[in-house]
Amino acid sequence: MQNVVKENHLISGFFVFFLIHASLVGVGALSFQHLIFDFAGNDTWISVLFMGLSLHVIIWMIFRMLGNPAKDVIDLHRILFGKFIGNAVSLVMVGYYFILALTVFRGYIEIIQVWMFPTLRTWILAFLFICIIYYIVSGGFRVLAGYCFFGVIFSTLLPLLMYFNIKFGHIDNLLPVFNHSMKDLLNVI
């Protein structure tokens, strides 16, 4: 039996790109460079290529496991691990996503404090962000898609700010190649 989705809960395929982009690229895009460079140094580009290939394999596996439209991740856990262990794995997954959401939430607050308002208390920014999040969630899926659209559009301006750093870059900074161990390259991921 197919459930009919209301028209006001649907978005066009154009906005799906922005939803996926906004869920993958977030606050980490502002600080990932130095985290990667700490481990792999000038071989960081190898780690980035390896990570991209491994993510393609993982996404392919996810699509194969969730190929049946009647299943979701919780049903898949119950099928693979049984009712009790499957529910426990699902509960761990929910806890993981909750902690991840808190980390991203705190990251946005930290960025606002560092770049704009260093003396503003954390709880004030947290309250403002909670109000914005409440508006987005209560507004529905279309408001979330619109928020993601503008978030992606505004974040495309960030690489323009990197122009000032690029003029100091030289190809010699990538040399010597392969001077880090495989452990260092995989430690980035």
PyMOL commands that set and color helices and strands:
alter all, ss='L'
color gray80, all
select helices_A, chain A and resi 7-9+13-24+27-30+32-65+73-81+83-115+122-139+141-155+158-161+163-166+171-174+182-187
alter helices_A, ss='H'
color red, helices_A
deselect
rebuild
show_as cartoon
